[in-house]
């Protein structure tokens, strides 16, 4: 009987060790995956001081642009050539997987180009530091992200603009009357996701 209990304890410990080994091997795989991830491009470039007034107009040019999600995959976009003039409103439409989101990922350099270039006001975005580029661009997604906090905090999270600037932006977006109708106006507390708007 004593031998039976010892054998049961040994088997229990063996199962425990095997489980720990499986868990630890998954952790090692994750570390290896992160080690293999290519680092992002530099945050700033040597041309940063020249970009204080960039972009000045907003002309965007795709020149034989192409990208892929990984080196071992086929091109997600290829030979895209287009010119978007300053102030021009452009709609990009297509079925799922046609590359609409891929254009945005390329514009923000979340994905680097495989071929061609994107220029904004003559500056090739692949030559810019990521901060220099991304701090000057804005995307308005189909499903906007709103955080728990005041409407003003959601519109100006770094408290960079004056209240008049925020109201001017709301007016330009045709949302001033909506924001004015809220009980606390800019101090209206938004729920996460903006369900109470």
KEKE-101935 format. One record per residue: residue in one letter; x negated, y, z of N, C-alpha, C in turn. Coordinates in steps of 0.02 Angstrom, whole numbers, plus 50000, padded with zeros to 5 digits. Layout:
BEGIN
AXYZXYZXYZ ...
END
This chain:
BEGIN
X499584994150000500005000050000499565006350000 X499035006250041498585011950044498265013249975 X498065007849942497765008349876498265011349826 X498905009349832499425011949788499495019549796 X499505021949859499565029149871498955032949846 X498365029949853497755033149827497785033549751 X498015028149719498065028049646498575033249622 X499125033849657499635038949640499335045949646 X498955047149699498635053649708498135055149653 X497755050049633497255050949579497615052549513 X498155048849498498525050149436498845057149437 X499105059049494499395065749500498865071149487 X498275070249515497725074949505497505075049432 X497495069149399497305068749329497805072649285 X498455071949299498965075749262498865083249274 X498725085149335498615092249352498005094949314 X497465091149311496865093249276497005093849201 X497375089049173497545089249101497965095449085 X498435097049129498865102949119498445109349122 X498005109749172497565115649177497115116249116 X496865110649091496435110749033496805113348972 X497425111248963497835113648907497945121248913 X498125123548972498235130748984497595134648970 X497045132248995496405135748985496185135748912 X496325130348876496125130148805496515135148765 X497155136248782497555141448749497255148348763 X497035149548825496725155948842496075156948802 X495685151748795495065152148756495225153748683 X495755150548655495955152048586496145159348578 X496505162148627496705169148623496085173748624 X495615172248668494995176248671494635175948605 X494595169948575494265169148511494615173248457 X495295173148457495675177048408495505184448415 X495485187048476495325194148487494615195748466 X494155191048475493455192148454493405192548378 X493855189048343493835188948270494205194848238 X494575198748278494945204448251494445209848230 X494535212348169494095217648146494255224048184 X493745227748206493875234048241494185239148194 X494585243648224494885249048184494335253748161 X494515257748112494065262848087493915267948142 X493395272048134493225277048185493815281748198 X493845284148260494385288648282494305295548251 X493685297748242493555304248211493025303248156 X492965308348114492465308148060492015314148066 X491475314148027491025319948029491335326047997 X491905325247962492235330847930492785333947973 X492825332048036493375334248079493445341848082 X492895345448086492925352748092493215355948028 X493165352647971493425355347909494175354247902 X494465350447947495165348547940495645352347986 X495435358148011495865361748058496525363848027 X496525365347962497145367647929497405362347880 X497185356247889497415350847846497965346947882 X498475344847850498655346247781498985353147776 X498885356447721499155363247714499785363447672 X499875358847626500475358847584500885352447592 X500545346747589500895340447598500965336347534 X500545337447485500555333447424500245326647438 X500605321347423500375314447435500295310947368 X499705308047357499575304547294499335297447309 X499675292647280499455285647280499125284447213 X498505282247213498135281147150497915273947146 X498255270047103498105262847094498035259347162 X498465261147207498425258847277498665251647283 X498305247847323498505240947338498275239047408 X498655234647439498455232247506498685225147515 X498365221847563498565215147584498545215047660 X498925210447688498965210047761498365206547792 X498055201947755497435198747776497035197047713 X496385196347721495955195047663496135188647627 X496405183747663496565177347631497265177047601 X497635182647603498315182847576498325186647510 X498875185547473498965189247410499105196547425 X499035200647374499175207847381499915208847398 X500045212947447500735214847464500965220547419 X500505224847401500625230347354500045230447305 X500185231947243499635232647196499815237747142 X499305241447121499355246347067499905251547079 X499985253847140500475259047154500165265747137 X500475269347092500265276047073500875280447076 X500855285547119501415290147127501155296647155 X501525301947140501345308547166501975311647197 X501925313447260502485316547296502285323747309 X502675328347283502525335447288502725338147357 X502405343547379502595346547443503335348347446 X503665346447499504365347947509504845343447471 X504585339147430505005334647390505285329147435 X505915327547426506235322247463506235315947419 X505975310647447505895304447409506215298747448 X506605294747414506875288747445506525282747415 X506295278347457505965272247434506435266547451 X506685263247399507185257947409506925251447380 X507205246047404507025239447378507255234147426 X507255228047402507475222447444506955221047498 X507135216847544506685214847597506055211747567 X505485214047591504845211447567504575214847505 X504925220147482504705223547420504105228047432 X503965229947495503375233947509503515240947536 X504145242347554504305249047580503915250547644 X503935246047691503565247047754502815246847743 X502595242847695501875242347681501585249047659 X501975253047622501745259747603501615264047664 X502065263647712501985267547774501385265147814 X501295258547818500725255847854500075258047822 X500075258647756499475261047721499365268447732 X499905272347731499845279547741499535281147809 X499725277447860499465278547928498815274647941 X498585271047891497985266847896498035261547950 X498635259147960498715253348003498465247247964 X498565247447898498245242747852497785246747806 X497185244347796496705247747753496825245747680 X496665250047633496775248447562496315242847538 X496585238647494496175233647460495915236647395 X496325240947364496125244447303496425251447304 X496135255847265496405262547256496355266947318 X496765272247318496725277147373497385280647383 X497445283747442497995288247457497665294947475 X497875300247441497615306947456498185311347480 X498055315247532498525320347555498175326947549 X498465331347509498155337847494497425337147474 X497295332147432496625331147405496145327247450 X496335325847512495895322247558496075314847556 X495585310647540495675303447540495745301147613 X496325298347630496465296547700495985291247725 X495685287147681495225281947704494565284947729 X494445291347714493825294647737493935298547802 X494555298847825494715302647886494675298047947 X494545301048005494595297348067495335295948081 X495465290548116496155288648129496535293948169 X496205297148217496545302348256496695308348211 X496215310248169496315315948124496905314648078 X496985308648055497535306948010498185306248048 X498205301848097498845300148129499135305848170 X498715310348196498975315948235499315321148190 X499205320748124499495325548077500105322848039 X500255316548049500815313448014501365311648063 X501975311448037502545309448078502965304748037 X503235299848070503705295248037504355295448076 X504905295548040505565295248071505855288548051 X505835283648097506065276948079506825276648073 X507055271448039507765270348031508105269648099 X507785266148144508045265348212507565269048259 X507745275348277507285279348317507175276448387 X506595277948414506425275748482506545281548529 X506955280448579507065285548631506895282348698 X506555286248740506345283848805506805286648859 X506815283248917507185285948973506845292448994 X507225297748996506965304349014507395309648981 X507205315848990507595321348963507555321548886 X508045324748856508035325648783507405329448763 X507235334548801506635338448786506005334048788 X505955329748839505365325348844505325320748784 X505895318548759505895314248700505715318048637 X505885324448634505725328548575505005331148577 X504755332548636504085335448644503745332048704 X503525325748696503275321948753502645324848785 X502265328848749501645331748778501745338848802 X502385341248801502555348048823502115353248789 X502045352448724501605356648684501955362948660 X502605362548648502985368048617503415371748667 X503555378048651503995382048693504715379648683 X505145381848729505855380048723506145382748658 X505945388948639506175391848576505965387548516 X505345384948518505105380648464505535374348458 X505715371448515506115365348515506805366848486 X507105372448507507765374248480507725375648405 X507185378748382507095380048311507055373448272 X506685368648300506625362048267507315358648264 X507695359148318508365356248319508815359648267 X508735366148260509135369848210508945367548140 X508305366948126508075364748060508315357648044 X508395353548096508635346648087509395346248089 X509735352048094510465352448098510725348748159 X510355349048215510565345748277510645350648335 X510585357148321510625362148375511315362048407 X511845361848367512515361948396512645355648437 X512375349948415512455343848454512095344448521 X511465346648520511085347348582511395352548628 X511675357848599511995363148640512625360548673 X512945355548642513575352948670513465348048728 X512845345848738512705341248793512755345048859 X512995341848912513095345348976512465348949002 X511895345648997511275348749022510815351048966 X511085351348906510715353548846510045349848841 X509485353248840508835349948833508655345748894 X508965347048951508825343149012509265336949017 X509685335748966510105329748965509665323548972 X509835319149020509445313149030509675307748981 X509215305448941509345300148892509195293448923 X509615288648908509455281848928508965278948878 X508625273648897508155270448851508525268048790 X508285269948732508625268248669509135273448649 X509305278148693509765283548677510485281548671 X510695276248707511385273948702511885279148726 X511675283948768512145288848794512155295348753 X511895295048693511915301048650512475300448599 
END
